[in-house]
């Protein structure tokens, strides 16, 4: 398995159109990883405190519309 430095060097050597393709792929890859982590955190209850605080703010009228 390549280490981070070898991956960095490989990315640095990409031609512009290859770098654009890599960026697109990595963005999708990273977004999917983020989604999985949020789903796991929500299912495990790690976000319950934040959700309770947000609902309390909303119900007390102290929340602001974005």
C-alpha positions in Angstrom: 0.0 0.0 0.0 1.5 3.4 -0.9 2.1 5.9 1.8 0.8 9.5 1.8 4.1 11.0 0.5 4.0 8.7 -2.6 0.3 9.5 -3.2 1.2 13.3 -2.9 3.9 12.9 -5.5 1.6 11.0 -7.8 -1.0 13.7 -7.5 1.6 16.4 -8.2 2.6 14.7 -11.4 -0.9 14.6 -12.8 -1.7 16.6 -15.9 -4.3 19.3 -15.6 -7.2 17.2 -17.0 -6.1 14.2 -14.8 -6.0 16.4 -11.8 -9.5 17.7 -12.5 -10.7 14.1 -12.8 -9.0 13.2 -9.6 -10.6 16.2 -7.8 -14.0 15.1 -9.0 -13.5 11.5 -7.8 -12.0 12.6 -4.5 -14.9 15.0 -3.8 -17.4 12.2 -4.4 -15.3 9.8 -2.3 -14.9 12.3 0.6 -18.6 13.2 0.5 -19.7 9.6 0.7 -17.3 9.0 3.6 -18.7 12.1 5.4 -22.3 10.9 4.8 -21.5 7.4 6.2 -19.9 9.0 9.3 -22.9 11.3 10.0 -25.2 8.3 9.6 -23.2 6.2 12.0 -23.0 9.1 14.5 -26.8 9.7 14.3 -27.6 6.0 14.7 -25.3 5.6 17.7 -26.8 8.6 19.4 -23.7 10.8 19.2 -25.8 13.7 17.8 -28.7 13.4 20.2 -27.4 16.2 22.5 -26.9 18.6 19.6 -30.4 17.8 18.3 -31.9 18.4 21.7 -30.1 21.7 22.1 -31.2 22.8 18.6 -34.8 21.9 19.4 -34.7 23.7 22.7 -33.4 26.8 21.0 -36.1 26.6 18.4 -38.9 26.0 20.9 -37.7 28.8 23.1 -37.7 31.2 20.2 -34.0 31.9 20.4 -33.2 30.2 17.0 -32.7 32.5 14.0 -33.6 31.7 10.4 -30.7 31.4 8.1 
